[in-house]
Amino acid sequence: MVWARLQADVNCNLRRGAWYRLIKAQGLAAVVDVKGKAVPVVRAFLQMSNTPPRKWTVVPRPQDVPRSIELGDHYAVCPSCRDRVPLRGKPSRLLCGRCSVEFAVDWEERYLAK
């Protein structure tokens, strides 16, 4: 099984920082599974991995997210269920409120860093 996530700060029906199962990658195109639906994505926008994600991804707040959504300057994305949570402080581990699984937070990774 191959996993994929956005490696570009673009709007294309994928949640930034979330890993998805790769269904197909051919030429310039790729297709990922988003909640049971096949979603086409430009392959160049994706980072791929042969191992499933095991750490929370820290994502800088996208510029186009309304300030009314309480995410803060950075938020974390659960590697299991893709839920987003605001970050308070700099925790080393987080328990996901949606899927109830605890993972380390990947503070070393510079996801979508400019």
Secondary structure, 3 states (H helix, E strand, C coil): CCEEEECCCCCCCCCCCCCEEEEEEECCEEEEEECCEEEEEEHHHEEEECCCCCEEEEEECCCCCCCCCCCCCEEEECCCCCCEEECCCCCCEEECCCCCCEEEEECCCCCCCC
